[in-house]
Amino acid sequence: MSEQTSRSGSLAELKDLVNAAGGPAAAEPAPVREPKRDALGRSYATGRRKNAVARVWVKPGKGEMEINGKPAPKYFARPVLRMLIAQPFLVADRYQQFDVYATVTGGGLSGQAGALRHGISRALTYYEPGLRPILKKAGFLTRDPRVVERKKYGKMKARRSFQFSKR
């Protein structure tokens, strides 16, 4: 029994030492993220969605967007797609404050717009690390993992079978 009391006494002393030191959580504060910018003052990020890949450069400006050498309204004719690529700026309250230059390859227009949104969000967090919690909460920093399922042998498509014939 004396062994148990000495063990509990040493545990109490250890607890006092930890509390006096500020606790285990107060050992090191979270590191402050530094902005990542190139020599021209731009931030670069890659966005992906389905089979589309977007390489995005963001810098302060008037809000102009150039995608594959074309203005955004000409490249993305559908208003829904233009709204999709503007979402990170609206959520972060930075609309018309950054110029975007992007090259997008692969997939269709919808996948390219999603990849561009992902790339813009990542580039904004590299330019202004303080925006990360806002964009993270909105779900713009998460890469959507859904891709087209591959075709299997013995099947017409990924899951569709050939028509059954009894005779």
Backbone as JSON, one array per atom type, in Angstrom:
{
  "sequence": "MSEQTSRSGSLAELKDLVNAAGGPAAAEPAPVREPKRDALGRSYATGRRKNAVARVWVKPGKGEMEINGKPAPKYFARPVLRMLIAQPFLVADRYQQFDVYATVTGGGLSGQAGALRHGISRALTYYEPGLRPILKKAGFLTRDPRVVERKKYGKMKARRSFQFSKR",
  "N": [[0.82, -1.19, 0.0], [2.01, 1.17, 0.66], [3.57, 1.6, -1.55], [1.7, 2.34, -3.5], [0.75, 4.8, -2.53], [3.06, 6.3, -2.68], [3.41, 6.32, -5.43], [1.12, 7.68, -6.31], [1.65, 10.1, -5.13], [3.91, 10.92, -6.56], [2.77, 11.21, -9.06], [1.05, 13.33, -8.59], [2.91, 15.32, -8.07], [4.11, 15.44, -10.59], [1.98, 16.36, -12.12], [1.68, 18.91, -11.02], [4.11, 20.03, -11.86], [3.76, 20.07, -14.65], [1.56, 21.8, -14.88], [2.7, 24.14, -13.85], [4.54, 24.7, -15.8], [2.98, 25.59, -17.8], [1.39, 23.84, -19.12], [0.82, 21.15, -21.51], [-0.26, 22.02, -23.9], [0.46, 24.65, -24.16], [3.07, 24.6, -24.86], [4.23, 25.08, -27.46], [3.37, 27.64, -29.66], [1.07, 27.79, -32.5], [2.52, 27.7, -35.76], [3.07, 30.69, -37.65], [1.87, 31.28, -40.82], [3.72, 32.07, -43.72], [3.39, 34.32, -46.49], [3.42, 33.06, -49.86], [5.04, 34.16, -52.54], [6.07, 35.02, -55.88], [8.82, 36.55, -57.76], [7.5, 38.5, -59.2], [5.41, 39.23, -57.62], [3.27, 37.5, -57.54], [1.09, 34.76, -56.68], [1.16, 31.25, -56.96], [-0.78, 28.38, -57.78], [-2.07, 25.03, -58.06], [-5.03, 23.63, -59.28], [-7.46, 21.0, -59.16], [-10.0, 18.96, -60.68], [-12.18, 16.37, -61.43], [-11.02, 15.28, -64.49], [-9.64, 17.54, -65.08], [-7.08, 20.02, -64.97], [-5.89, 22.92, -63.48], [-3.69, 25.58, -63.76], [-2.86, 28.25, -61.83], [-2.29, 31.72, -61.46], [-2.21, 34.39, -59.22], [-2.57, 37.83, -58.59], [-2.53, 41.15, -57.12], [-4.94, 43.43, -58.41], [-7.28, 44.68, -60.88], [-9.35, 42.88, -61.02], [-9.43, 41.34, -63.29], [-9.75, 38.45, -65.36], [-7.99, 35.98, -67.03], [-8.14, 33.24, -69.03], [-6.54, 30.63, -70.47], [-5.58, 32.46, -72.37], [-7.85, 33.87, -73.08], [-10.52, 36.15, -72.18], [-12.41, 35.61, -69.14], [-15.34, 35.71, -69.37], [-15.66, 35.04, -72.04], [-14.42, 32.55, -72.32], [-15.73, 30.9, -70.42], [-18.83, 30.63, -71.12], [-21.29, 30.09, -69.97], [-23.31, 31.4, -67.36], [-23.41, 30.13, -64.86], [-20.97, 28.79, -64.6], [-19.22, 30.94, -64.58], [-20.03, 32.11, -62.2], [-19.23, 30.13, -60.46], [-16.39, 30.24, -60.57], [-16.0, 32.7, -59.44], [-16.67, 32.48, -56.81], [-14.66, 31.99, -54.67], [-13.53, 34.55, -54.34], [-15.75, 36.1, -53.6], [-16.55, 34.9, -51.17], [-14.29, 35.37, -49.62], [-14.36, 38.07, -49.54], [-12.97, 39.61, -51.44], [-13.57, 40.49, -53.97], [-13.04, 41.65, -57.26], [-10.47, 42.53, -56.67], [-8.22, 41.14, -57.29], [-6.16, 40.04, -59.98], [-6.38, 37.36, -62.26], [-4.56, 34.87, -63.85], [-4.71, 32.07, -65.82], [-4.12, 28.69, -66.9], [-5.83, 26.05, -68.3], [-6.36, 22.6, -68.6], [-7.62, 19.51, -69.98], [-10.51, 17.4, -69.3], [-13.99, 18.54, -69.2], [-15.89, 21.6, -69.64], [-17.24, 22.1, -67.21], [-15.74, 20.61, -65.33], [-13.33, 21.95, -65.65], [-13.98, 24.49, -64.71], [-14.45, 23.89, -62.01], [-11.89, 23.02, -61.3], [-10.51, 25.38, -61.67], [-11.68, 27.01, -59.7], [-10.79, 25.66, -57.4], [-8.01, 26.01, -57.72], [-7.8, 28.84, -57.64], [-8.66, 29.33, -55.04], [-6.64, 28.05, -53.54], [-4.41, 29.54, -54.38], [-5.08, 32.06, -53.4], [-4.91, 31.57, -50.63], [-2.2, 31.17, -50.45], [-1.29, 33.7, -51.12], [-2.54, 35.4, -49.22], [-2.36, 34.23, -46.22], [-4.15, 34.45, -44.08], [-6.7, 34.12, -45.06], [-7.22, 31.46, -45.2], [-8.81, 29.95, -43.17], [-11.44, 30.84, -43.73], [-11.87, 30.12, -46.43], [-11.45, 27.4, -46.22], [-13.54, 26.59, -44.54], [-15.67, 27.1, -46.23], [-15.27, 25.08, -48.0], [-13.69, 25.14, -50.27], [-11.03, 24.49, -50.49], [-10.75, 21.82, -50.54], [-10.07, 19.06, -52.52], [-12.18, 17.73, -54.88], [-12.78, 14.39, -54.94], [-14.13, 12.82, -56.78], [-14.19, 11.01, -59.75], [-14.55, 9.89, -63.18], [-15.71, 6.59, -63.5], [-13.86, 3.74, -64.56], [-14.13, 1.8, -67.61], [-15.06, -1.61, -67.57], [-13.92, -4.88, -68.57], [-16.0, -7.1, -70.48], [-18.25, -5.66, -70.08], [-20.56, -3.14, -71.21], [-20.34, -0.43, -70.6], [-19.05, 1.28, -67.75], [-20.57, -0.05, -65.77], [-22.83, -0.98, -67.05], [-24.37, -3.73, -68.53], [-24.25, -5.97, -71.38], [-27.11, -6.44, -73.57], [-29.34, -8.94, -72.53], [-29.92, -12.03, -74.1], [-32.16, -14.57, -74.57], [-32.5, -16.48, -76.53]],
  "CA": [[0.0, 0.0, 0.0], [2.9, 2.33, 0.69], [4.04, 1.81, -2.92], [0.64, 3.02, -4.22], [0.7, 6.19, -2.09], [4.23, 7.01, -3.22], [3.18, 6.49, -6.86], [0.13, 8.75, -6.48], [2.33, 11.33, -4.76], [4.77, 11.33, -7.66], [1.89, 11.65, -10.13], [0.57, 14.66, -8.22], [4.04, 16.24, -8.29], [4.28, 15.58, -12.03], [0.88, 17.21, -12.57], [2.03, 20.27, -10.6], [5.18, 20.51, -12.73], [3.19, 20.35, -15.97], [0.74, 23.02, -14.76], [3.59, 25.27, -13.63], [5.22, 24.98, -17.07], [2.03, 26.15, -18.76], [0.62, 22.76, -19.74], [1.38, 20.62, -22.75], [-0.77, 22.77, -25.05], [1.13, 25.94, -24.23], [4.49, 24.38, -25.11], [4.61, 25.82, -28.66], [2.22, 28.19, -30.39], [0.96, 27.36, -33.9], [3.38, 28.54, -36.6], [2.4, 31.68, -38.49], [2.18, 30.99, -42.22], [4.27, 33.17, -44.51], [2.88, 34.35, -47.86], [4.29, 32.52, -50.91], [4.92, 34.98, -53.73], [7.26, 34.99, -56.73], [9.49, 37.85, -57.94], [6.54, 39.46, -59.78], [4.35, 39.5, -56.65], [2.14, 36.61, -57.79], [1.05, 33.46, -56.0], [0.82, 30.19, -57.9], [-1.35, 27.16, -57.21], [-2.67, 24.1, -59.0], [-6.34, 23.14, -58.88], [-7.87, 19.81, -59.91], [-11.38, 18.51, -60.56], [-12.38, 15.33, -62.44], [-9.75, 15.11, -65.22], [-9.15, 18.86, -65.43], [-6.01, 20.59, -64.14], [-5.77, 24.36, -63.69], [-2.51, 26.27, -63.18], [-3.43, 29.58, -61.54], [-1.47, 32.78, -60.87], [-3.06, 35.45, -58.66], [-1.85, 39.03, -58.13], [-3.46, 42.26, -56.91], [-5.28, 44.14, -59.65], [-8.63, 45.22, -61.07], [-10.34, 41.82, -61.09], [-9.46, 40.74, -64.63], [-9.44, 37.02, -65.41], [-7.59, 35.5, -68.35], [-8.06, 31.79, -68.99], [-6.01, 30.14, -71.75], [-5.43, 33.58, -73.28], [-9.14, 34.51, -73.36], [-11.19, 36.64, -70.97], [-13.27, 34.61, -68.51], [-16.7, 35.61, -69.92], [-15.63, 34.41, -73.35], [-14.04, 31.15, -72.15], [-16.86, 30.27, -69.75], [-20.0, 31.37, -71.6], [-22.43, 29.87, -69.07], [-23.22, 32.2, -66.13], [-23.19, 29.26, -63.69], [-19.54, 28.52, -64.5], [-18.57, 32.2, -64.16], [-20.34, 32.27, -60.79], [-18.42, 29.14, -59.76], [-15.0, 30.69, -60.43], [-15.96, 33.94, -58.65], [-17.03, 32.18, -55.42], [-13.62, 32.22, -53.65], [-13.37, 36.0, -54.11], [-16.93, 36.59, -52.89], [-16.52, 34.4, -49.79], [-13.17, 36.01, -48.93], [-14.6, 39.51, -49.63], [-11.87, 40.17, -52.23], [-14.05, 40.56, -55.34], [-12.48, 42.72, -58.09], [-9.22, 43.02, -56.08], [-7.11, 40.32, -57.77], [-6.13, 39.59, -61.37], [-6.13, 35.91, -62.35], [-4.09, 34.32, -65.11], [-4.78, 30.62, -65.63], [-4.16, 27.76, -68.02], [-6.65, 24.9, -67.9], [-6.32, 21.51, -69.57], [-8.31, 18.28, -69.64], [-11.9, 17.41, -68.85], [-14.95, 19.41, -69.87], [-15.97, 22.96, -69.1], [-17.65, 22.04, -65.8], [-14.57, 20.18, -64.56], [-12.33, 23.01, -65.7], [-14.42, 25.56, -63.8], [-14.2, 23.4, -60.65], [-10.44, 23.03, -61.09], [-10.11, 26.79, -61.55], [-12.11, 27.46, -58.37], [-9.87, 25.05, -56.44], [-6.72, 26.68, -57.88], [-7.9, 30.23, -57.16], [-8.73, 29.28, -53.57], [-5.31, 27.73, -53.01], [-3.51, 30.67, -54.64], [-5.44, 33.13, -52.45], [-4.37, 31.24, -49.32], [-0.76, 31.39, -50.5], [-1.05, 35.15, -51.14], [-2.97, 35.9, -47.91], [-2.62, 33.05, -45.38], [-5.28, 34.7, -43.17], [-7.96, 33.73, -45.7], [-7.35, 30.0, -45.2], [-9.96, 29.41, -42.42], [-12.69, 31.19, -44.41], [-12.0, 29.29, -47.64], [-11.52, 26.01, -45.76], [-14.89, 26.37, -44.03], [-16.56, 27.08, -47.39], [-15.03, 23.83, -48.71], [-13.04, 25.41, -51.55], [-9.66, 23.98, -50.5], [-10.81, 20.37, -50.62], [-10.13, 18.57, -53.89], [-13.29, 16.8, -55.05], [-12.12, 13.17, -55.41], [-14.95, 12.05, -57.71], [-13.76, 10.95, -61.15], [-15.34, 8.93, -63.96], [-15.33, 5.2, -63.28], [-13.33, 3.17, -65.79], [-14.88, 0.73, -68.25], [-14.55, -2.94, -67.27], [-14.09, -5.85, -69.66], [-17.24, -7.85, -70.37], [-19.33, -4.71, -69.84], [-20.72, -2.16, -72.27], [-19.74, 0.78, -70.05], [-18.44, 0.93, -66.47], [-21.42, -1.02, -65.07], [-23.9, -1.43, -67.94], [-24.11, -5.01, -69.19], [-24.83, -6.13, -72.71], [-28.48, -6.87, -73.48], [-29.46, -10.39, -72.39], [-30.73, -12.69, -75.13], [-32.42, -15.95, -74.14], [-32.28, -17.33, -77.71]],
  "C": [[0.86, 1.25, 0.0], [3.42, 2.65, -0.71], [3.01, 2.6, -3.72], [0.57, 4.5, -3.81], [1.9, 6.96, -2.62], [4.05, 7.26, -4.71], [2.19, 7.63, -7.1], [0.74, 10.1, -6.1], [3.21, 11.83, -5.88], [3.94, 11.8, -8.85], [1.36, 13.06, -9.85], [1.67, 15.7, -8.43], [4.26, 16.5, -9.78], [3.21, 16.51, -12.6], [1.16, 18.67, -12.22], [3.12, 20.86, -11.49], [4.66, 20.89, -14.12], [2.37, 21.63, -15.93], [1.6, 24.26, -14.58], [4.29, 25.68, -14.93], [4.27, 25.55, -18.11], [1.24, 25.09, -19.48], [1.23, 22.32, -21.04], [0.92, 21.42, -23.97], [-0.03, 24.09, -25.24], [2.62, 25.81, -24.53], [4.97, 25.17, -26.33], [3.37, 26.37, -29.34], [2.23, 27.71, -31.84], [1.82, 28.26, -34.77], [2.56, 29.49, -37.47], [2.84, 31.42, -39.93], [2.67, 32.24, -42.92], [3.64, 33.14, -45.91], [3.91, 33.79, -48.85], [4.06, 33.32, -52.17], [6.21, 34.9, -54.54], [7.84, 36.4, -56.87], [8.56, 38.92, -58.49], [5.37, 39.75, -58.84], [3.12, 38.64, -56.85], [2.24, 35.37, -56.91], [0.55, 32.43, -56.99], [0.23, 29.0, -57.16], [-1.92, 26.31, -58.34], [-4.0, 23.61, -58.43], [-6.73, 21.94, -59.74], [-9.32, 19.49, -59.64], [-11.65, 17.55, -61.71], [-11.06, 15.1, -63.17], [-9.12, 16.44, -65.59], [-8.08, 19.33, -64.44], [-5.88, 22.06, -64.5], [-4.51, 24.87, -63.0], [-2.9, 27.73, -63.06], [-2.38, 30.49, -60.92], [-2.4, 33.9, -60.44], [-2.17, 36.6, -58.22], [-2.85, 40.16, -57.94], [-3.7, 43.01, -58.22], [-6.72, 44.61, -59.66], [-9.71, 44.14, -61.14], [-10.45, 41.18, -62.45], [-9.06, 39.27, -64.55], [-9.13, 36.64, -66.85], [-7.36, 34.0, -68.25], [-7.68, 31.3, -70.37], [-5.95, 31.25, -72.79], [-6.72, 34.3, -73.63], [-9.71, 35.1, -72.07], [-12.2, 35.61, -70.45], [-14.68, 34.56, -69.09], [-16.75, 34.95, -71.3], [-15.31, 32.91, -73.24], [-15.17, 30.35, -71.51], [-18.12, 31.06, -70.09], [-21.19, 31.23, -70.65], [-22.26, 30.68, -67.79], [-22.94, 31.37, -64.88], [-21.69, 29.0, -63.5], [-18.78, 29.77, -64.08], [-18.82, 32.46, -62.68], [-19.46, 31.34, -59.95], [-16.99, 29.63, -59.54], [-14.89, 31.99, -59.64], [-16.21, 33.68, -57.17], [-15.91, 32.41, -54.41], [-13.42, 33.7, -53.33], [-14.54, 36.56, -53.3], [-16.92, 36.17, -51.42], [-15.44, 35.11, -48.99], [-13.3, 37.54, -48.92], [-13.43, 40.21, -50.33], [-12.27, 40.31, -53.7], [-13.5, 41.81, -56.03], [-11.19, 43.32, -57.51], [-8.0, 42.26, -56.59], [-7.28, 40.03, -59.26], [-5.75, 38.11, -61.36], [-5.67, 35.58, -63.75], [-4.04, 32.82, -64.93], [-4.68, 29.89, -66.96], [-4.85, 26.51, -67.52], [-6.58, 23.85, -68.99], [-7.15, 20.34, -69.05], [-9.74, 18.47, -69.21], [-12.79, 18.29, -69.69], [-14.99, 20.76, -69.2], [-16.34, 22.96, -67.61], [-16.48, 21.62, -64.92], [-13.5, 21.24, -64.53], [-12.7, 24.15, -64.78], [-14.18, 25.15, -62.34], [-12.72, 23.4, -60.33], [-9.94, 24.46, -60.91], [-10.5, 27.35, -60.19], [-11.16, 26.93, -57.3], [-8.5, 25.75, -56.5], [-6.73, 28.11, -57.37], [-7.91, 30.25, -55.64], [-7.36, 29.0, -52.96], [-4.34, 28.89, -53.21], [-3.81, 31.83, -53.7], [-4.88, 32.84, -51.06], [-2.85, 31.39, -49.3], [-0.44, 32.89, -50.48], [-1.38, 35.78, -49.79], [-3.3, 34.72, -47.02], [-3.78, 33.23, -44.4], [-6.62, 34.3, -43.74], [-8.22, 32.23, -45.62], [-8.55, 29.49, -44.4], [-11.3, 29.69, -43.12], [-12.92, 30.28, -45.61], [-12.12, 27.81, -47.28], [-12.94, 25.68, -45.29], [-15.9, 26.31, -45.18], [-16.37, 25.82, -48.23], [-14.33, 23.99, -50.04], [-11.62, 24.86, -51.61], [-9.6, 22.46, -50.6], [-10.94, 19.95, -52.07], [-11.24, 17.54, -53.97], [-12.73, 15.51, -55.66], [-12.9, 12.4, -56.47], [-14.43, 12.15, -59.14], [-14.6, 9.9, -61.86], [-14.8, 7.53, -63.73], [-14.88, 4.58, -64.6], [-14.23, 2.05, -66.31], [-14.23, -0.61, -67.91], [-14.78, -3.87, -68.45], [-15.35, -6.67, -69.41], [-18.44, -6.98, -70.1], [-19.37, -3.72, -71.0], [-20.09, -0.82, -71.86], [-19.11, 0.37, -68.71], [-19.23, -0.15, -65.74], [-22.5, -1.63, -65.95], [-23.5, -2.72, -68.64], [-24.68, -5.0, -70.6], [-26.25, -6.66, -72.56], [-28.55, -8.4, -73.46], [-30.36, -10.94, -73.5], [-30.9, -14.16, -74.72], [-32.17, -16.91, -75.29], [-31.48, -16.61, -78.75]]
}
